[in-house]
Amino acid sequence: MLIEPELLSETLSRVALGLARLKGINETVAAPDGAYQLQFDEWDWEVGVGIYGLIRHAEAVGDRSLIEAIARWYDWQIGRGLPPRQVNSSSPMLPLSVLIDHVDRPDWEALVRDWADWLMTKLARTEDGGFQHVVKERMNDGELWDDTLFMTCLFLARAGERFGRQDWIEEAFYQFLVHERYLADPVTGLWYHGWTFNGRHNFAKAFWARGNSWITVAIPELFSLVSHVPDHLQRHLTFVLRSQVKTLAAHQRDNGMFCTLVCDPGSPEETSATAAIAYGILRGIDLGLLDAGLKPIADKALEAVLARIDESGIVLEVSDGTPMGHTLDFYRQIPNVPAPYGQALVMLLLVRAMAERNEPDA
């Protein structure tokens, strides 16, 4: 089914407004009067992913007022004092590293440099020098999580590109490799949620859909954020992505959705993962990493996602933030909530779909 650009545009506007209505996870408020205004109260991964989707939308349509709204949110948050640094609180640094291309703020440039240096020198490491998945609640000693690549390494690569720091870019490349070593299953190509060196196991051995979708997005995004990826690394990560997507495609539901546990059709369907997988596939096709024959998988997912956005722009069937599970039932029981990352991952997909519909030969 061909989805008209007007419908995509209207839906994107609603989803962006839905993001502005979120004050916290599962906490919606009235849309602000007047100019667009982000109201999310916490600086952490949820809003970091949200603003990345928003700023890519603003860039795609050339919306200066939206860029200024994002800048106002950063001014507010930085002015009130930022929380302790860890993996998840690094997520808002990725859109900030993009925002500094659009606003003249030397103090924000200095913050980007300082935070990237902190990741390089102060973030706890596991065996093999992996970024330990430290979060505000706990240190997660000796643990690698698939979320980490999106939350820290895309930022580190982007900051390295922005400031000519090849050492930062190389570290981001290395983190993709060390995480792939311990989290990617060589049989299915899917990624486990986590690995611990304390016991050397993959916890519940969960092929968690949103965790996998971070990878489906992160590999193409990495290639688009830096100007040069060495040939051997590009070949390796391309085959990693192809292997994963082949299995993801085989487990897409007839209605276009993906389930919370990829290989368990009895687990709940989940919209944020579905949107991210579709976006990652389309970006992979754009960059020549994936075969164009996979496009129907993304198109079917897009239709499913559009059916799960309410009239106020809130994306439905988005599961809550998910700590490491020790049983598969843990993942099946995660509740659904309105969340910035659900809004953002849908926005990334809609922006990409609009770009395709607006091409002259579309």
C-alpha positions as CSV (number, residue, x, y, z in Angstrom):
1,M,0.0,0.0,0.0
2,L,1.4,3.4,-1.0
3,I,1.1,5.8,1.9
4,E,0.5,9.4,0.8
5,P,3.1,12.0,1.8
6,E,0.3,14.2,3.3
7,L,-0.6,11.4,5.7
8,L,3.0,10.8,6.7
9,S,3.5,14.6,7.2
10,E,0.3,14.9,9.3
11,T,1.2,11.9,11.4
12,L,4.8,13.1,11.9
13,S,3.4,16.4,13.2
14,R,1.1,14.6,15.6
15,V,3.9,12.4,16.9
16,A,6.2,15.4,17.4
17,L,3.4,17.1,19.4
18,G,3.0,13.9,21.4
19,L,6.6,14.1,22.3
20,A,6.1,17.6,23.5
21,R,3.3,16.4,25.8
22,L,5.5,14.0,27.7
23,K,6.7,15.4,31.0
24,G,8.0,12.0,32.2
25,I,7.7,8.3,31.4
26,N,3.9,7.5,31.4
27,E,3.2,11.1,32.3
28,T,1.5,13.2,29.7
29,V,0.4,16.8,30.1
30,A,-1.4,19.3,27.9
31,A,0.4,20.5,24.8
32,P,2.1,23.8,25.5
33,D,0.5,26.9,24.1
34,G,2.3,28.9,21.5
35,A,5.7,27.9,20.3
36,Y,6.7,24.2,20.3
37,Q,8.2,23.3,23.7
38,L,9.7,20.1,25.1
39,Q,8.5,19.5,28.6
40,F,10.4,16.3,29.5
41,D,11.8,16.8,33.0
42,E,14.7,14.4,33.2
43,W,18.1,14.2,31.3
44,D,18.5,10.5,30.6
45,W,18.4,8.0,27.7
46,E,14.6,8.2,27.1
47,V,14.7,11.8,26.1
48,G,18.1,11.5,24.5
49,V,16.7,9.1,21.9
50,G,13.6,11.3,21.7
51,I,15.5,14.5,20.8
52,Y,17.7,12.6,18.3
53,G,14.5,11.7,16.4
54,L,13.3,15.3,16.7
55,I,16.5,17.0,15.5
56,R,16.7,14.7,12.5
57,H,13.2,15.6,11.7
58,A,14.0,19.4,12.0
59,E,17.0,18.9,9.7
60,A,15.0,17.0,7.2
61,V,12.4,19.7,6.8
62,G,14.6,22.7,7.5
63,D,12.5,23.7,10.5
64,R,14.6,26.4,12.3
65,S,11.9,27.0,15.0
66,L,12.2,23.3,16.0
67,I,15.9,23.6,16.2
68,E,15.4,26.6,18.5
69,A,12.9,24.7,20.6
70,I,15.5,21.9,21.1
71,A,18.1,24.5,22.0
72,R,15.8,25.9,24.7
73,W,15.4,22.5,26.2
74,Y,19.2,22.1,26.4
75,D,19.6,25.6,27.8
76,W,17.0,24.7,30.6
77,Q,18.6,21.3,31.4
78,I,22.2,22.4,31.4
79,G,21.4,25.6,33.3
80,R,19.7,23.6,36.1
81,G,22.7,21.2,36.5
82,L,23.2,17.9,34.8
83,P,23.0,14.5,36.6
84,P,26.0,12.2,37.2
85,R,27.6,10.8,34.0
86,Q,26.9,7.2,33.1
87,V,25.9,5.3,29.9
88,N,22.2,6.4,29.8
89,S,22.8,10.0,30.7
90,S,25.2,10.1,27.7
91,S,22.3,9.6,25.3
92,P,21.3,13.3,25.1
93,M,24.8,14.1,24.1
94,L,24.3,12.6,20.6
95,P,21.6,15.1,19.6
96,L,23.6,17.9,21.3
97,S,26.6,17.0,19.1
98,V,24.4,17.5,16.1
99,L,22.7,20.7,17.5
100,I,26.1,22.5,17.8
101,D,26.2,22.6,14.0
102,H,23.1,24.8,14.1
103,V,23.6,27.1,17.1
104,D,26.6,29.2,18.1
105,R,27.3,27.9,21.7
106,P,31.0,27.4,22.5
107,D,30.0,26.3,26.0
108,W,28.0,23.4,24.5
109,E,30.9,22.5,22.2
110,A,33.1,22.4,25.3
111,L,30.6,20.1,27.0
112,V,30.6,17.8,24.1
113,R,34.4,17.6,24.1
114,D,34.5,17.1,27.9
115,W,31.9,14.4,27.9
116,A,33.5,12.4,25.1
117,D,36.8,12.6,26.9
118,W,35.0,11.3,30.1
119,L,33.8,8.3,28.1
120,M,37.3,7.6,27.0
121,T,39.0,8.0,30.3
122,K,36.5,7.7,33.2
123,L,33.6,5.3,32.3
124,A,34.1,1.9,33.9
125,R,35.3,-0.9,31.7
126,T,34.8,-4.6,31.6
127,E,37.2,-7.3,30.6
128,D,38.5,-6.6,27.1
129,G,37.9,-2.9,27.6
130,G,34.2,-2.8,26.9
131,F,32.1,0.1,28.1
132,Q,30.4,-1.2,31.3
133,H,26.7,-0.5,31.2
134,V,26.7,1.8,34.2
135,V,23.3,3.4,34.9
136,K,21.9,5.7,37.6
137,E,20.4,2.8,39.5
138,R,23.5,0.5,39.6
139,M,27.0,-0.1,38.3
140,N,26.2,-3.4,36.5
141,D,29.7,-4.6,37.3
142,G,31.2,-6.6,34.4
143,E,28.2,-6.2,32.2
144,L,27.8,-5.4,28.5
145,W,24.4,-4.5,27.2
146,D,23.3,-4.0,23.6
147,D,21.8,-0.6,24.5
148,T,25.3,0.8,25.1
149,L,26.2,1.2,21.4
150,F,23.3,3.5,20.7
151,M,23.6,5.4,24.0
152,T,27.3,6.2,24.0
153,C,29.2,5.0,20.9
154,L,27.2,6.9,18.2
155,F,27.8,10.0,20.2
156,L,31.5,9.2,20.6
157,A,31.9,8.6,16.8
158,R,29.9,11.8,16.0
159,A,32.0,13.9,18.4
160,G,35.2,12.5,17.0
161,E,34.1,13.4,13.5
162,R,33.0,16.9,14.6
163,F,36.3,17.7,16.4
164,G,38.8,15.7,14.3
165,R,39.5,13.2,17.1
166,Q,40.3,9.9,15.3
167,D,41.0,8.3,18.7
168,W,37.3,8.8,19.7
169,I,36.1,7.3,16.4
170,E,38.4,4.3,16.7
171,E,37.1,3.7,20.3
172,A,33.6,3.7,19.0
173,F,34.6,1.2,16.3
174,Y,36.2,-1.0,18.9
175,Q,33.2,-0.9,21.2
176,F,31.0,-2.2,18.3
177,L,33.4,-5.1,17.9
178,V,33.7,-6.1,21.6
179,H,30.0,-5.9,22.1
180,E,29.4,-8.0,19.0
181,R,31.8,-10.6,20.3
182,Y,29.8,-11.2,23.5
183,L,26.2,-10.3,22.4
184,A,25.7,-11.5,18.9
185,D,24.5,-15.1,18.5
186,P,26.4,-16.8,15.6
187,V,23.5,-19.2,14.9
188,T,20.7,-16.7,14.5
189,G,22.5,-13.4,14.1
190,L,20.3,-11.9,16.7
191,W,21.7,-10.1,19.7
192,Y,21.3,-11.0,23.4
193,H,20.3,-8.2,25.7
194,G,23.4,-8.6,27.8
195,W,26.5,-10.4,28.9
196,T,28.2,-10.6,32.3
197,F,31.8,-11.5,32.9
198,N,30.8,-12.4,36.4
199,G,29.7,-16.0,35.6
200,R,30.2,-15.5,31.8
201,H,26.7,-15.9,30.5
202,N,24.0,-14.0,28.6
203,F,21.5,-13.8,31.5
204,A,18.1,-15.1,30.2
205,K,19.5,-15.5,26.7
206,A,16.7,-13.1,25.6
207,F,16.5,-11.9,22.0
208,W,14.8,-8.8,23.2
209,A,13.3,-6.9,20.2
210,R,14.1,-3.3,21.2
211,G,17.6,-4.3,22.1
212,N,18.0,-5.9,18.7
213,S,16.5,-2.8,17.1
214,W,19.2,-0.6,18.7
215,I,21.7,-2.6,16.7
216,T,19.6,-2.5,13.5
217,V,19.7,1.3,13.8
218,A,23.1,1.8,15.2
219,I,25.2,0.1,12.5
220,P,23.7,2.2,9.6
221,E,23.8,5.3,11.8
222,L,27.5,4.7,12.6
223,F,28.3,4.6,8.9
224,S,26.4,7.9,8.3
225,L,27.9,9.8,11.2
226,V,31.6,9.3,10.2
227,S,33.2,10.1,6.9
228,H,35.3,6.9,6.7
229,V,34.8,3.4,8.0
230,P,37.8,1.1,7.3
231,D,36.9,-1.4,4.6
232,H,37.5,-4.4,6.8
233,L,35.2,-3.0,9.6
234,Q,32.6,-2.0,7.1
235,R,32.6,-5.5,5.6
236,H,32.4,-7.1,9.1
237,L,29.5,-5.0,10.4
238,T,27.6,-5.3,7.1
239,F,27.6,-9.1,7.5
240,V,26.6,-8.7,11.2
241,L,23.7,-6.5,10.2
242,R,22.6,-8.8,7.3
243,S,22.7,-11.9,9.5
244,Q,20.5,-10.2,12.1
245,V,18.0,-8.7,9.7
246,K,17.6,-12.1,7.9
247,T,16.3,-13.6,11.1
248,L,14.3,-10.6,12.1
249,A,12.5,-10.7,8.8
250,A,11.7,-14.4,9.3
251,H,9.9,-13.5,12.6
252,Q,7.9,-10.5,11.5
253,R,4.2,-11.1,12.3
254,D,1.6,-11.2,9.6
255,N,0.3,-7.8,10.7
256,G,3.8,-6.3,10.3
257,M,4.7,-6.1,14.0
258,F,7.6,-7.6,15.9
259,C,7.2,-9.2,19.3
260,T,9.0,-8.2,22.5
261,L,10.9,-11.5,22.3
262,V,11.8,-11.8,18.6
263,C,11.4,-15.6,18.4
264,D,8.4,-15.9,20.7
265,P,5.1,-15.1,18.9
266,G,3.3,-15.4,22.3
267,S,5.1,-12.3,23.7
268,P,3.5,-8.9,23.3
269,E,3.9,-7.0,20.0
270,E,6.0,-3.9,20.5
271,T,5.9,-0.7,18.4
272,S,9.2,1.0,19.2
273,A,11.1,-2.0,18.1
274,T,9.0,-2.4,15.0
275,A,9.6,1.2,14.0
276,A,13.3,1.0,14.7
277,I,13.8,-2.3,12.8
278,A,12.0,-0.8,9.8
279,Y,14.0,2.4,9.9
280,G,17.3,0.4,10.3
281,I,16.4,-1.7,7.3
282,L,15.6,1.3,5.1
283,R,18.8,3.1,6.2
284,G,20.7,-0.1,5.5
285,I,19.3,-0.2,2.0
286,D,20.1,3.4,1.5
287,L,23.7,2.8,2.3
288,G,24.1,-0.4,0.3
289,L,24.5,-2.5,3.4
290,L,21.2,-4.5,2.8
291,D,19.5,-5.8,-0.2
292,A,16.6,-3.7,-1.6
293,G,14.5,-6.9,-1.6
294,L,14.0,-6.3,2.2
295,K,12.0,-3.2,1.7
296,P,8.6,-4.9,1.9
297,I,9.5,-5.9,5.5
298,A,9.9,-2.2,6.4
299,D,6.8,-1.1,4.4
300,K,4.7,-3.6,6.2
301,A,6.1,-2.5,9.6
302,L,5.4,1.1,8.7
303,E,1.7,0.3,8.1
304,A,1.6,-1.5,11.4
305,V,3.2,1.5,13.2
306,L,0.8,4.0,11.7
307,A,-2.1,2.0,13.1
308,R,-0.7,2.4,16.6
309,I,-0.6,6.2,16.9
310,D,-3.5,7.8,18.7
311,E,-5.3,11.0,17.8
312,S,-3.1,13.0,20.3
313,G,0.1,11.7,18.7
314,I,1.1,9.2,21.4
315,V,2.6,6.0,20.1
316,L,0.9,3.0,21.6
317,E,2.2,-0.4,22.6
318,V,5.6,0.9,23.6
319,S,7.1,-1.2,26.4
320,D,8.7,0.5,29.4
321,G,12.4,0.9,30.0
322,T,13.7,-2.6,30.4
323,P,16.5,-3.6,32.8
324,M,18.3,-6.9,32.4
325,G,16.0,-9.8,32.7
326,H,17.0,-13.1,34.3
327,T,14.0,-15.0,32.9
328,L,12.1,-14.7,29.6
329,D,8.9,-14.1,31.5
330,F,10.4,-10.9,32.8
331,Y,10.3,-9.5,29.2
332,R,6.8,-10.7,28.6
333,Q,5.5,-8.8,31.6
334,I,7.0,-5.4,30.9
335,P,4.1,-2.9,30.8
336,N,3.4,-0.4,28.0
337,V,3.9,3.3,28.6
338,P,3.9,6.6,26.6
339,A,7.7,7.2,26.2
340,P,9.9,9.6,24.3
341,Y,11.9,6.8,22.6
342,G,8.7,5.4,21.2
343,Q,7.9,8.8,19.7
344,A,11.5,9.2,18.4
345,L,11.9,5.9,16.7
346,V,8.6,6.3,15.0
347,M,9.7,9.8,13.9
348,L,12.9,8.5,12.4
349,L,10.9,6.0,10.4
350,L,8.3,8.6,9.3
351,V,11.1,11.1,8.2
352,R,12.7,8.4,6.2
353,A,9.4,7.4,4.6
354,M,8.6,11.0,3.7
355,A,12.0,11.5,2.1
356,E,11.2,8.5,-0.2
357,R,7.7,9.7,-1.1
358,N,9.0,13.2,-1.9
359,E,11.6,11.9,-4.4
360,P,10.8,13.0,-8.0
361,D,10.4,9.5,-9.3
362,A,8.4,8.3,-6.3
